[in-house]
Amino acid sequence: MTASYLVSRADLAAIAPELVLCGAGILLLLFDAFAPRLHRALTPLALLSCGAAAWAVWFRVPPGTAFGGLLVADPVTTFASLIVVASAALCLLASEGYLRREGILRGEYHALLLWCATGVLLMLRATELLTVFLALELLSVCLYALAGFHRRVPVSSEAAIKYFLMGAFVSAFVLYGVALLYGETGSTRLDEISERLAGGAGAPLLVTLGFLLLVAGFGFKMSLVPFHAWSPDTYQGAPSPFVAFLSVAPKVASAVVLVRILESAAGAALGPRWPQLVALLAVASMVVGNLLALVQRDLKRMLAYSGIAHMGYLLIPLASLDSAAEGEVWVPVLLYLAAYALMNAGAFTVVAMLYRRPGEQHLISDLSGWGYRFPLLAGCLTICMLSLGGIPPTLGFLGKYLVFIHAIRHGQLWLAVVGVAASLVGIFYYVRVVYVLYMKDEVRQPEGLLLDGWGRLAALLAAAATLYLGVAPGGMLDWLAAAVERLS
């Protein structure tokens, strides 16, 4: 008797966004191969697929589990998926002019980016560790290729090689952690792992080692200290529009997975000590990220180190998982991820247009006086810098406020104080960029720039959303609060 596996319509509907993005990537490759003269249609088609995926996330994906419980759809995954799709769309908008300017406009870029987004969406919704690992590998392979997409520039190839070598090493960590947890609990499903650990299953040492390996793997994707060494070099060498996606989307998925892993680890023998480890990682990331960003003269490296600090802020609510109510941690985490996605993507979009080549240094001093030469782009960059610094009335301020308030309400006052102090350090180097834009005389004439409408639209959308949601966040906060109630 031959066994067959039929995918139900409900399961197909559950992965509709992933099918749209993956299928669109394949079609774009074929389109580029058979109609190479119509390169200008690649970006609109890719953007159309992002819009279709966002529609599917919101309207087509049924709530609940799919594929026998391997994937889940709930308000958390919906909100995080929309952040990822928006990041991909902003990256595509910012990439059009850059790719044409550098002469590397190819369908592979758009296809790889859509497949990256597919891997991220699968990671967000996976409830089983092997599914998470497969999604992580789909994401990672595409990221490695995109990091070195500008093959004629040595620094881009160097960035890809460094990212690949360290990423492959960390993937082995994740897989070994999965193997240890499976060996000790007999399952790779996070809910079953949590139940069996609560029942006393597994040797404490091996279980702890397994969870540590998983935390190290996803800490690498989030650029947490001490797993951060790859990010400055990779950000500097990779195509700047792509960094707008690289610096956001993998971190969104990794943060969601990390929350689920830590919730599962609560039932282990060392469960009460996990919040202390998270607090240590948060402090190290905030302090190291801000201090190293403070001394940078290269704008992309400064943003890379500041991203490390921002992931430290994001970890603050996770340090109180033991005392927070079920689902309560999601509001500050998701809102902070949304804020970081908008302001960071907006900043890298402007960088992509104002600096000509990825091989050059992106000196902050080169922006001197350009606030008056490029008022729209400078205004967008200013809003993004102020939001990254946590200055009101931007969304970045609201994100930090919710993170620190959450820590105070759950007995982590000292962690909130460290976060506020680190934020004060960060304000200095963010405001320095604004100061150079408007208060310094020009030291460099713009040469070879291509300030296209696509890129300007991406920068404007990111900056406007950052400002608008900071001024009027009520609708988003109400939706998040209602979503958390449904999770409880």
C-alpha positions as CSV (number, residue, x, y, z in Angstrom):
1,M,0.0,0.0,0.0
2,T,1.5,3.4,-1.0
3,A,1.1,6.2,1.5
4,S,0.4,9.6,0.1
5,Y,0.3,13.0,1.7
6,L,-2.2,15.5,0.5
7,V,-1.9,19.2,1.4
8,S,-5.2,20.5,2.4
9,R,-6.6,23.8,1.2
10,A,-6.4,25.2,4.7
11,D,-2.7,24.4,4.8
12,L,-2.1,26.0,1.4
13,A,-4.0,29.1,2.6
14,A,-1.8,29.2,5.7
15,I,1.4,29.6,3.5
16,A,-0.2,31.9,0.9
17,P,2.3,34.7,1.6
18,E,5.3,32.4,1.3
19,L,3.9,30.9,-1.9
20,V,3.4,34.4,-3.4
21,L,6.9,35.5,-2.6
22,C,8.6,32.3,-3.6
23,G,6.7,32.0,-6.8
24,A,7.3,35.7,-7.6
25,G,11.0,35.2,-7.2
26,I,11.0,32.3,-9.7
27,L,8.9,34.3,-12.2
28,L,11.3,37.3,-11.9
29,L,14.2,35.1,-12.8
30,L,12.4,33.7,-15.8
31,F,11.3,37.2,-16.8
32,D,14.9,38.5,-16.6
33,A,16.2,35.5,-18.7
34,F,13.6,35.8,-21.5
35,A,13.0,39.6,-21.5
36,P,16.3,41.2,-20.4
37,R,15.5,44.5,-22.0
38,L,12.6,45.1,-19.6
39,H,14.7,45.5,-16.5
40,R,12.7,48.5,-15.4
41,A,9.7,46.2,-14.8
42,L,11.6,44.1,-12.2
43,T,11.1,46.4,-9.3
44,P,7.4,47.1,-9.9
45,L,6.7,43.4,-10.2
46,A,8.6,42.6,-7.0
47,L,6.7,45.4,-5.2
48,L,3.5,44.0,-6.5
49,S,4.4,40.6,-5.0
50,C,5.2,42.3,-1.7
51,G,1.8,43.9,-1.7
52,A,0.1,40.6,-2.6
53,A,2.0,38.9,0.3
54,A,0.9,41.6,2.7
55,W,-2.7,41.2,1.6
56,A,-2.4,37.5,2.1
57,V,-1.0,37.9,5.6
58,W,-3.8,40.1,6.6
59,F,-6.8,38.5,4.8
60,R,-6.0,35.0,3.7
61,V,-4.0,33.3,6.4
62,P,-6.4,31.6,8.8
63,P,-5.6,31.9,12.5
64,G,-4.4,28.7,14.3
65,T,-2.0,26.0,13.3
66,A,-1.2,24.4,10.0
67,F,0.7,21.4,8.6
68,G,0.0,19.4,11.7
69,G,1.1,22.1,14.1
70,L,4.4,23.0,12.5
71,L,3.3,26.5,11.6
72,V,1.2,28.9,13.6
73,A,-0.7,32.1,12.7
74,D,-1.6,34.5,15.4
75,P,-1.6,38.3,15.9
76,V,2.1,38.3,16.8
77,T,3.1,36.5,13.6
78,T,0.7,38.8,11.6
79,F,2.2,42.0,12.9
80,A,5.8,40.7,12.6
81,S,5.1,39.5,9.0
82,L,3.8,42.9,8.0
83,I,7.0,44.4,9.3
84,V,9.1,42.0,7.3
85,V,7.1,42.6,4.1
86,A,7.3,46.4,4.6
87,S,11.1,46.1,5.0
88,A,11.4,44.1,1.8
89,A,9.3,46.7,-0.1
90,L,11.4,49.6,1.3
91,C,14.6,47.7,0.3
92,L,13.2,47.2,-3.3
93,L,12.3,50.9,-3.6
94,A,15.8,51.9,-2.4
95,S,17.6,49.4,-4.6
96,E,16.3,50.4,-8.1
97,G,18.4,53.6,-8.5
98,Y,21.4,52.0,-6.8
99,L,21.4,48.9,-9.1
100,R,21.0,51.0,-12.2
101,R,23.8,53.4,-11.1
102,E,26.2,50.5,-10.5
103,G,25.2,48.6,-13.6
104,I,24.1,45.5,-11.7
105,L,20.3,45.6,-12.2
106,R,19.5,41.9,-12.5
107,G,16.5,39.7,-11.7
108,E,18.6,37.6,-9.3
109,Y,18.7,40.5,-6.8
110,H,14.9,40.8,-6.6
111,A,14.4,37.0,-6.5
112,L,17.0,36.5,-3.7
113,L,15.4,39.3,-1.7
114,L,11.9,37.8,-2.1
115,W,13.3,34.4,-1.1
116,C,14.9,36.0,1.9
117,A,11.5,37.4,3.0
118,T,10.0,33.9,2.5
119,G,12.6,32.4,4.9
120,V,11.9,35.1,7.4
121,L,8.1,34.6,7.3
122,L,8.6,30.8,7.8
123,M,10.9,31.5,10.8
124,L,8.3,33.7,12.4
125,R,5.6,31.1,12.2
126,A,7.5,27.9,12.9
127,T,6.7,26.2,16.2
128,E,9.2,23.3,15.7
129,L,13.0,23.6,15.8
130,L,13.8,21.8,12.5
131,T,11.3,23.9,10.6
132,V,13.0,27.0,12.2
133,F,16.4,25.7,11.1
134,L,15.3,25.0,7.5
135,A,13.8,28.5,7.3
136,L,17.0,29.9,8.8
137,E,19.1,28.2,6.1
138,L,16.8,29.5,3.3
139,L,17.2,33.0,4.7
140,S,20.9,32.7,5.3
141,V,21.9,31.4,1.9
142,C,20.1,34.2,0.1
143,L,21.6,36.8,2.6
144,Y,25.1,35.5,1.8
145,A,24.6,35.9,-1.9
146,L,23.1,39.4,-1.6
147,A,25.9,40.6,0.7
148,G,28.4,39.9,-2.1
149,F,26.1,40.9,-5.0
150,H,28.4,43.7,-6.1
151,R,31.0,41.2,-7.3
152,R,33.3,43.8,-8.9
153,V,33.9,45.5,-5.6
154,P,36.4,43.6,-3.4
155,V,35.0,44.9,-0.1
156,S,31.6,43.5,-1.0
157,S,33.1,40.0,-1.6
158,E,35.0,40.3,1.6
159,A,31.8,41.2,3.5
160,A,30.0,38.1,2.0
161,I,32.9,35.8,2.8
162,K,33.0,36.9,6.5
163,Y,29.3,36.7,6.8
164,F,29.2,33.2,5.2
165,L,32.0,31.8,7.3
166,M,30.6,33.0,10.6
167,G,27.1,32.2,9.6
168,A,27.9,28.7,8.7
169,F,29.7,28.2,12.0
170,V,26.7,29.5,13.9
171,S,24.3,27.3,11.9
172,A,26.2,24.3,13.2
173,F,25.6,25.7,16.7
174,V,21.9,25.9,16.1
175,L,21.7,22.4,14.6
176,Y,23.7,20.9,17.5
177,G,21.5,22.7,20.0
178,V,18.4,21.2,18.3
179,A,20.0,17.7,18.4
180,L,20.8,18.0,22.1
181,L,17.2,19.1,23.0
182,Y,15.7,16.3,20.9
183,G,18.0,13.8,22.5
184,E,17.0,14.9,26.0
185,T,13.3,15.5,25.4
186,G,12.4,13.3,22.5
187,S,10.8,16.2,20.6
188,T,11.7,19.2,18.5
189,R,8.4,21.0,19.1
190,L,8.7,23.9,21.4
191,D,5.5,23.3,23.3
192,E,6.3,19.6,23.8
193,I,9.9,20.5,24.9
194,S,8.5,22.9,27.5
195,E,6.0,20.3,28.8
196,R,8.6,17.5,29.1
197,L,11.2,19.8,30.8
198,A,8.5,20.8,33.3
199,G,8.0,17.1,34.0
200,G,11.7,16.6,34.8
201,A,12.9,15.1,31.5
202,G,16.5,15.5,30.3
203,A,19.8,15.9,31.9
204,P,20.1,19.6,33.2
205,L,23.6,20.1,31.8
206,L,22.8,18.9,28.3
207,V,19.5,20.7,28.2
208,T,21.2,23.9,29.3
209,L,23.9,23.5,26.7
210,G,21.3,22.9,24.0
211,F,19.4,26.1,24.9
212,L,22.7,28.1,25.1
213,L,23.6,27.0,21.6
214,L,20.2,28.1,20.3
215,V,20.5,31.5,22.0
216,A,24.0,31.9,20.6
217,G,22.7,31.1,17.1
218,F,19.9,33.6,17.1
219,G,22.0,36.1,19.1
220,F,24.3,36.0,16.0
221,K,21.4,37.0,13.7
222,M,20.4,39.7,16.1
223,S,24.0,41.0,16.4
224,L,24.1,40.7,20.1
225,V,27.3,41.0,22.0
226,P,29.5,38.8,21.9
227,F,28.1,37.5,18.6
228,H,28.3,40.9,16.8
229,A,31.7,40.9,15.1
230,W,30.4,40.2,11.7
231,S,27.9,43.1,11.4
232,P,30.2,46.2,11.0
233,D,32.2,44.7,8.2
234,T,29.2,43.1,6.4
235,Y,27.2,46.3,6.6
236,Q,30.1,48.4,5.3
237,G,30.7,46.1,2.3
238,A,27.2,45.0,1.3
239,P,25.1,47.1,-1.0
240,S,23.5,49.8,1.1
241,P,19.9,49.3,0.0
242,F,20.2,45.6,0.9
243,V,21.5,46.5,4.4
244,A,18.2,48.2,4.9
245,F,16.7,44.7,4.8
246,L,19.6,42.8,6.3
247,S,19.7,45.0,9.4
248,V,16.0,44.6,10.1
249,A,14.2,41.5,8.8
250,P,16.4,38.7,10.2
251,K,16.4,40.4,13.6
252,V,12.6,40.5,13.6
253,A,12.4,36.8,13.0
254,S,15.2,36.0,15.4
255,A,13.7,38.1,18.2
256,V,10.3,36.2,17.8
257,V,12.1,32.8,17.8
258,L,14.2,33.8,20.8
259,V,11.1,34.7,22.8
260,R,9.6,31.3,22.1
261,I,12.9,29.5,23.0
262,L,13.2,31.4,26.3
263,E,9.6,30.6,27.1
264,S,10.3,26.9,26.5
265,A,13.5,27.1,28.6
266,A,11.5,28.3,31.6
267,G,10.6,24.7,32.4
268,A,14.2,23.6,32.5
269,A,16.2,23.0,35.7
270,L,17.9,26.4,35.3
271,G,14.8,28.1,34.2
272,P,14.8,30.9,36.8
273,R,18.4,31.9,35.7
274,W,17.6,32.5,32.1
275,P,16.3,36.1,32.7
276,Q,19.7,36.9,34.3
277,L,21.5,35.7,31.2
278,V,19.2,37.8,29.0
279,A,19.8,40.8,31.2
280,L,23.6,40.3,30.9
281,L,23.4,40.1,27.1
282,A,21.2,43.2,27.0
283,V,23.6,45.3,29.1
284,A,26.6,44.1,27.2
285,S,25.0,44.9,23.8
286,M,23.8,48.4,25.0
287,V,27.1,49.4,26.5
288,V,29.4,47.9,23.8
289,G,27.2,49.0,20.9
290,N,26.9,52.6,22.0
291,L,30.5,53.0,23.0
292,L,31.9,51.6,19.7
293,A,29.4,53.6,17.7
294,L,30.5,56.7,19.5
295,V,34.0,56.6,18.0
296,Q,33.0,55.7,14.4
297,R,33.6,58.1,11.6
298,D,32.0,55.9,8.9
299,L,28.2,56.3,8.9
300,K,27.5,52.6,7.9
301,R,29.7,51.3,10.7
302,M,28.1,53.7,13.1
303,L,24.7,52.4,12.2
304,A,26.0,48.8,12.5
305,Y,27.2,49.3,16.1
306,S,24.1,51.3,17.0
307,G,22.0,48.3,15.7
308,I,23.8,46.2,18.3
309,A,22.8,48.6,21.0
310,H,19.2,48.6,19.8
311,M,19.0,44.9,20.0
312,G,20.2,45.3,23.6
313,Y,17.2,47.6,24.3
314,L,14.9,45.0,22.7
315,L,16.1,42.3,25.1
316,I,15.1,44.3,28.2
317,P,11.5,43.0,28.2
318,L,12.8,39.5,27.7
319,A,14.7,39.7,31.0
320,S,11.3,39.7,32.8
321,L,9.7,36.7,31.1
322,D,9.6,34.9,34.4
323,S,7.4,37.6,36.0
324,A,5.4,39.0,33.0
325,A,2.0,37.6,32.2
326,E,1.7,35.4,29.2
327,G,1.9,37.5,26.0
328,E,2.6,40.7,27.9
329,V,6.1,40.9,26.6
330,W,4.9,41.1,23.0
331,V,3.7,44.7,23.0
332,P,7.0,46.5,23.7
333,V,8.9,43.9,21.6
334,L,6.7,44.2,18.5
335,L,6.4,48.0,18.7
336,Y,10.2,48.4,19.1
337,L,10.8,46.1,16.1
338,A,8.4,48.2,14.0
339,A,10.1,51.4,15.1
340,Y,13.6,50.0,14.4
341,A,12.5,48.6,11.0
342,L,11.3,52.0,9.8
343,M,14.0,54.3,11.1
344,N,16.9,52.0,10.2
345,A,15.6,51.2,6.7
346,G,15.1,54.9,6.2
347,A,18.6,55.8,7.3
348,F,20.2,53.2,5.0
349,T,18.0,54.3,2.1
350,V,19.5,57.8,2.3
351,V,23.0,56.4,2.7
352,A,22.5,54.4,-0.5
353,M,21.7,57.5,-2.5
354,L,24.2,60.0,-1.0
355,Y,27.3,57.7,-1.2
356,R,28.3,56.6,-4.6
357,R,30.0,53.2,-4.2
358,P,30.0,50.5,-1.6
359,G,33.8,50.3,-1.8
360,E,34.3,53.8,-0.5
361,Q,34.3,55.0,3.1
362,H,31.0,56.4,4.1
363,L,32.4,59.3,6.2
364,I,30.0,61.3,8.2
365,S,32.0,64.4,7.5
366,D,31.3,64.0,3.7
367,L,27.7,65.0,4.5
368,S,28.8,68.5,5.6
369,G,26.4,71.1,4.4
370,W,24.3,68.7,2.4
371,G,21.3,69.5,4.5
372,Y,20.7,72.5,2.2
373,R,21.8,70.8,-1.0
374,F,19.4,67.8,-0.6
375,P,16.7,69.1,1.7
376,L,14.3,66.2,1.3
377,L,16.8,63.4,1.9
378,A,18.5,65.4,4.7
379,G,15.1,65.9,6.4
380,C,14.3,62.2,6.1
381,L,17.8,61.3,7.5
382,T,17.3,63.7,10.4
383,I,14.0,62.2,11.4
384,C,15.5,58.7,11.3
385,M,18.5,59.8,13.4
386,L,16.3,61.5,16.0
387,S,14.1,58.4,16.1
388,L,17.1,56.1,16.5
389,G,18.2,58.3,19.4
390,G,14.8,58.0,21.0
391,I,13.9,61.7,20.8
392,P,10.2,62.6,20.8
393,P,7.8,62.8,19.1
394,T,9.2,59.9,16.9
395,L,8.3,56.2,17.1
396,G,11.7,55.4,18.4
397,F,11.0,57.4,21.5
398,L,7.8,55.5,22.1
399,G,9.5,52.2,21.6
400,K,12.2,52.9,24.2
401,Y,9.6,54.3,26.6
402,L,7.5,51.1,26.5
403,V,10.7,49.0,26.9
404,F,11.9,50.9,29.9
405,I,8.4,51.1,31.5
406,H,8.0,47.3,31.1
407,A,11.3,46.8,32.9
408,I,10.3,49.1,35.8
409,R,6.9,47.5,36.2
410,H,8.5,44.0,36.5
411,G,11.2,44.9,39.1
412,Q,14.0,45.6,36.6
413,L,14.7,49.2,37.6
414,W,18.4,48.8,37.3
415,L,18.1,47.5,33.8
416,A,16.0,50.5,32.8
417,V,18.5,52.9,34.3
418,V,21.3,51.2,32.3
419,G,19.2,51.5,29.2
420,V,18.5,55.2,29.7
421,A,22.2,55.9,30.4
422,A,23.1,54.1,27.2
423,S,20.5,56.0,25.2
424,L,22.0,59.3,26.4
425,V,25.3,58.2,24.9
426,G,23.6,57.2,21.7
427,I,22.0,60.6,21.3
428,F,25.4,62.2,20.9
429,Y,26.4,60.4,17.8
430,Y,23.0,60.5,16.2
431,V,22.7,64.3,16.7
432,R,26.3,64.6,15.4
433,V,25.0,63.5,12.0
434,V,22.3,66.2,12.1
435,Y,24.9,68.7,13.2
436,V,27.2,67.9,10.2
437,L,24.3,68.1,7.8
438,Y,23.2,71.6,8.7
439,M,26.0,73.3,10.7
440,K,29.1,72.5,8.7
441,D,30.4,73.9,5.4
442,E,30.6,71.6,2.5
443,V,33.8,69.6,2.1
444,R,32.8,67.5,-0.9
445,Q,30.9,68.1,-4.1
446,P,28.4,65.4,-5.0
447,E,29.6,63.3,-7.9
448,G,28.0,60.3,-9.7
449,L,24.9,60.3,-7.5
450,L,21.6,59.0,-8.8
451,L,18.7,60.4,-6.7
452,D,15.9,58.5,-8.3
453,G,12.2,58.8,-7.4
454,W,12.0,55.2,-6.1
455,G,14.7,55.9,-3.5
456,R,13.2,59.2,-2.5
457,L,9.8,57.6,-2.0
458,A,11.4,54.9,0.2
459,A,13.1,57.5,2.4
460,L,10.0,59.6,2.6
461,L,7.7,56.7,3.5
462,A,10.0,55.5,6.2
463,A,10.5,58.9,7.7
464,A,6.8,59.9,7.5
465,A,5.7,56.6,9.1
466,T,8.3,57.1,11.9
467,L,7.0,60.6,12.6
468,Y,3.3,59.9,12.2
469,L,3.2,56.7,14.3
470,G,5.2,58.6,17.0
471,V,2.7,61.4,17.1
472,A,-0.5,59.3,16.7
473,P,0.3,55.7,17.9
474,G,-3.1,55.1,19.4
475,G,-4.5,52.8,16.7
476,M,-1.4,50.6,16.6
477,L,-1.2,50.4,20.4
478,D,-4.9,49.5,20.7
479,W,-4.5,46.7,18.1
480,L,-1.4,45.3,19.8
481,A,-3.2,45.4,23.2
482,A,-6.2,43.5,21.7
483,A,-3.8,41.0,20.1
484,V,-2.1,40.3,23.4
485,E,-5.4,39.7,25.0
486,R,-6.3,37.1,22.4
487,L,-3.0,35.3,23.1
488,S,-3.6,35.1,26.8
